[in-house]
């Protein structure tokens, strides 16, 4: 179904892409810093699920709407920036939110999943990336273009989940060790809020 030489090149490119720090990785580090190891991993799972949605949308041609309807692109971009600013405010509030997540870890992990998913889904730049990156490794001569697209997208998502999940696990473990100090806990909240605010500015910034 796929061109194996192209697929081998894709694996190398996908791995290099996933280990390079980017918005998703920074988001997961921030979520792990506000929770525990499982919170970081759960945030990575949420991002991965959103990536699968983007992959299916791109394979079905829905992502092409952003090329023909730029207004839709900007609406989604600003919605994503607003959501990230909301998360930044929640983090800057400090110990109240962190204490609540520590008291109810399952609820905090569920929030981490949905925040990871929503943040990624509201980022139209991810959609446009799939449209421009994945087709480079599709061989139309083999047919089944949509299926090739899906295989590449699922592979990219799996690699991203492994890398991001590991990052989330490590950041959550480190945060759990450091959170014994109230001063460090406050610093972690400020770090998370700064990351969320920075990602909001990055998403809202014009191309």
C-alpha positions in Angstrom: 0.0 0.0 0.0 2.9 2.4 0.7 6.2 3.0 -1.1 8.7 1.4 1.3 11.6 3.6 0.3 9.4 6.7 0.8 8.1 5.2 4.1 11.7 4.7 5.4 12.5 8.4 4.6 9.2 9.4 6.3 10.2 7.5 9.5 13.4 9.4 9.7 11.7 12.8 9.0 8.9 12.0 11.4 11.2 11.1 14.2 13.3 14.2 13.8 10.2 16.2 13.7 8.8 14.7 16.9 11.9 15.0 19.0 12.3 18.7 18.1 10.7 20.8 20.8 7.6 22.4 19.5 4.2 23.8 20.8 2.7 20.4 21.6 5.8 19.2 23.5 5.9 22.5 25.5 2.2 22.2 26.3 2.7 18.6 27.5 5.7 19.7 29.7 3.5 22.4 31.2 0.6 20.0 31.9 3.0 17.5 33.5 4.4 20.3 35.6 1.0 21.1 37.0 0.1 17.4 37.7 1.9 14.2 38.0 3.5 11.7 35.5 0.2 10.3 34.4 -1.2 13.8 33.9 1.7 14.5 31.4 1.1 11.2 29.6 -2.7 11.8 29.5 -2.1 15.2 27.9 0.1 13.5 25.3 -2.7 11.0 24.6 -5.2 13.9 24.1 -2.8 15.5 21.6 -2.4 12.2 19.8 -6.2 11.7 19.5 -6.5 15.2 18.0 -3.8 14.4 15.6 -5.7 11.4 14.4 -8.7 13.6 13.8 -6.6 16.0 11.8 -5.2 13.1 9.8 -8.7 11.7 8.9 -9.9 15.3 8.0 -6.9 15.8 5.7 -7.3 12.4 4.1 -11.0 13.2 3.4 -10.0 16.5 1.9 -11.7 18.6 4.6 -8.4 20.4 5.4 -8.5 22.0 1.9 -11.3 24.2 3.3 -8.6 26.3 4.9 -7.0 27.0 1.6 -10.3 28.2 0.0 -11.8 29.8 3.2 -9.1 31.8 4.9 -11.7 33.3 7.3 -12.3 29.9 8.7 -8.6 29.5 9.3 -8.4 32.7 11.3 -11.5 32.1 13.3 -10.1 28.7 14.4 -6.7 30.3 15.1 -8.1 33.0 17.3 -10.3 30.4 19.1 -7.3 28.3 19.9 -5.3 31.4 21.1 -8.2 32.4 23.4 -8.4 28.9 24.9 -4.6 28.9 25.6 -5.0 32.3 27.3 -7.7 30.8 29.4 -5.4 28.0 30.5 -2.7 30.6 31.2 -5.0 32.5 33.5 -5.9 29.3 35.3 -2.2 28.5 35.8 -1.4 32.0 37.0 -4.1 31.7 39.6 -1.6 29.4 41.3 -2.0 27.0 44.1 -5.8 26.8 44.1 -5.9 25.0 40.8 -2.9 22.8 41.5 -4.3 21.8 44.9 -7.6 20.9 43.3 -5.9 18.6 40.8 -3.8 17.0 43.5 -6.9 16.3 45.6 -8.7 14.7 42.6 -6.0 13.3 40.4 -8.4 11.4 38.1 -10.3 14.6 37.4 -7.1 16.4 36.7 -6.0 13.7 34.2 -9.3 13.8 32.5 -8.9 17.6 32.1 -5.4 17.1 30.8 -6.7 14.8 28.1 -9.3 17.2 26.9 -7.1 20.2 27.2 -4.5 18.5 25.0 -7.1 17.4 22.5 -8.9 20.8 22.3 -5.6 22.8 22.1 -4.4 20.7 19.2 -7.8 20.6 17.4 -8.1 24.4 17.6 -4.6 24.8 16.0 -5.2 25.2 12.2 -1.5 25.3 11.6 -1.4 21.5 12.5 -4.0 20.9 9.8 -2.1 22.9 7.2 1.1 21.0 8.2 -0.5 17.7 7.5 -1.6 18.9 4.1 1.9 20.0 3.2 4.0 17.4 4.9 2.3 14.0 4.4 1.7 14.2 0.6 5.5 14.4 0.1 5.7 10.7 1.1 2.7 9.5 -0.9 3.3 7.6 -4.2 0.2 8.2 -6.4 1.4 5.5 -8.8 0.6 2.8 -6.2 -3.0 4.0 -5.9 -5.0 4.0 -2.6 -3.8 7.6 -2.0 -6.2 8.1 0.9 -5.1 4.9 2.5 -1.4 5.9 2.1 -2.2 9.2 3.7 -3.9 7.5 6.7 -0.9 5.1 7.2 1.5 8.0 7.3 -0.7 10.0 9.6 -1.2 7.2 12.0 2.5 6.5 12.0 3.3 10.1 12.7 0.8 10.1 15.6 2.3 6.9 17.1 5.8 8.3 17.0 4.6 11.6 18.5 2.7 9.7 21.3 5.8 7.8 22.2 8.0 10.9 22.3 5.5 13.2 23.9 4.3 10.6 26.4 7.9 10.1 27.5 8.3 13.8 27.9 5.1 14.1 29.8 6.1 11.2 32.1 9.5 12.8 32.9 8.1 16.3 33.4 5.4 15.0 35.7 7.8 12.9 37.7 10.2 15.8 38.1 7.4 18.1 39.1 6.1 15.6 41.7 9.6 15.6 43.3 9.9 19.4 43.3 6.4 20.2 44.5 7.2 19.5 48.1 8.2 23.1 48.3 5.4 25.7 48.2 7.8 28.2 46.5 8.7 25.6 43.8 5.0 24.8 43.3 4.3 28.5 42.7 7.2 28.6 40.2 5.8 25.6 38.3 2.4 27.4 38.1 4.1 30.5 36.7 6.1 28.4 34.3 3.0 26.7 33.0 1.1 29.9 32.7 4.0 31.5 30.8 4.1 28.5 28.4 0.4 28.7 27.7 0.5 32.4 27.2 3.5 32.1 24.9 1.8 29.4 22.8 -1.3 31.7 22.6 0.8 34.6 21.2 2.5 32.2 18.8 -0.8 30.9 17.5 -2.3 34.4 17.2 0.7 35.9 15.5 0.3 36.5 11.8 2.2 34.3 9.4 
